[in-house]
Amino acid sequence: MPADAWNDFESVQVDQERNNSTVRHVDPSTVNEDGNVSGVRVWLGDQIAQRFEQSSLQVSQGQYEQADKAVNDDLQSLLGQYVDVAGETDGSTGQDGTSGTDGSGGQSDTSPTEALRNASEQQQRFVNATRRYNRTYQRYVQARENGNGQRARRIARQLNRLAQNVSTVSRNVTRSYGRVAAVTGTNLTQANRSVERAVSNVTDRQRRVRNMSFSATRLTIQEPTEPVSFASPLALRGRLVTRNGSAVSNRTIRLVVGRQQLRATTTTEGTFTIPYRPTLVQTARGSLRVTYRPRLTAPYLGSQTSIPVDVQPTDPTVTVSTDQERLQYRDQVTIRGRVTAANVSVPNLPLEIRLGSQRLGTVTTIGSGQFSLTERVPARVSDGSQQVTSRVAVQGRAISVATAETTVTVAEQPTALSLSVSRDSAVTATGTLTTAAGRPIPNQQIAIVVNGTHVGTAQTNAQGVYTTTVKLPENIQSASPVDITARLETEGSNLAPATETTTLALTGNGSLPIVLVAAALLGSLAVGAAGLWIRRRDMSTGESVPKTTDEPVLAEDAADADGDTQSLQLRGQARAALDTGDVRTAVELAYAAVRNEFDDQTNTAATHWEFYHDLGDDLPDEQRDQLRELTSWYEAAVFADAVDAETGERVLETVDDLVWESVPAEIS
């Protein structure tokens, strides 16, 4: 260790003795000319512990710059020095040979390097989490002072999430203290106490914020007396009141029932009735959870309750069609369809789509019960007549399993295969596999055969290139020419068979390779014209489909006690526009609903991206990301006219999530 470091070590020891500090020290007289390594480890461990203690103390006092300084100035240097001195051989015990402790008996077999690095990272996360909470709290205070209650409540909900994050990060940092104590033998009890104080400060403050900003609510739902099914919906009757019993009256409220999100309008007594059709709820007797999700700006906290239900299955009707009747490898195909039950569209239902035996993907129905999937035809589908299948992807739910099929013809894809071989100590075979048009064909098995004997297999990469090294069979004479063949394995595929053969002439002593390159051999170019064809059942052709009596899942025209009826009206108009196929107008109206909802704190003349940046800091991370996505969709719709109906549905769902809030968890 450098002389100045030893001087610092001895100086700190003297200072500690003069100050009668509780930090452990080593008698300088025990340090001989070779250095007292154990004493240095003690000193370094104590210095590291002091940095954590100082940082946590500053956090508990709201001094975040000082908290940063305590861990950033020289902590990393101390960590490196400790690892250099301590090594990795005795990481499970303290530097004095005893197990380390964090004041609560924590033990760890983590190495010093991992424990110290993790503790440093967790400490910085703790500083950042508490700093972000308190900065956001200052914005909350400013909003209240300015009389902007809606903004204050929106920020208060963000504070609730940030407080939860502080609590989570604090548990991580105290665990990391335990690991540091275990591998260094230092006592970090004071650091733990400072963390506890900081968390307690945040918890107490957030409790006051919650009490000043929101009223707790209680949700009650009338228990059904009859079995429930999609065909026989439940009339969901309930009441929403505050904790003191006052009705949440004349409001549009959002309820989450199972996995569905519904809207209802409360009466002056806080009562409501709304139809509920189960789709993904498991059949059988069980419990159904109903949750009230308030607006971001509402002066209420969420609440939930459960009711017993007996869910019975309903058989759906599934249709499916394709935009093409004749397909070939890598062709893009769009599969569309619709799901109804009891003449009502079934939304939010997952379906599995297959072409032949190959799974193309999973889709979810939109509000109209329609679905759409666009994929390319894979090679692992046999040529000839194949079934396109749409099947309900879940079992034992309120909507039973059902399947729809339509038939397409998959044509054989002509292929081209090349082969190049060389020999040194072994034979290397290299080549390419493409379509007749020259498009690479990846992920295909190429068999290598020598004089009729299979000796290896290669797989084509993303560029259609394959290469492999094989050994010649033992019965090959050293001076005999050999035929080497590459053969495309096409069983269960729509690719045409292809082979390529070249001859490798071996020298008498095998010392020099003779390389022959074969020309590409096209696979079969003839494609049979015969095949089974069926009439497409594309919904876009206007062919008749079962008549439906779609019931609106969400009540769009309810009045809101805050006077925000315009946002709801815009949302309802967006829904109507989307139902008529006017996607661009739907997106514009939905976006306008969000602008109207938040115009209390932003420049109404701002562009869409200026609006996003102005509002972003006041939203929780999840809602901020959703607003960014909505802004991108709006831009694509208005300036490029490049959004489809499925994107339109996602826009409406995103608007709902931006305006309505999830149930906040209690901070204890």
Summary of the structure (lengths in Angstrom):
residues: 668
radius of gyration: 35.1
end to end distance: 48.5
largest distance: 102.6
contacts: 2163
relative contact order: 0.08
helix: 35%
strand: 26%
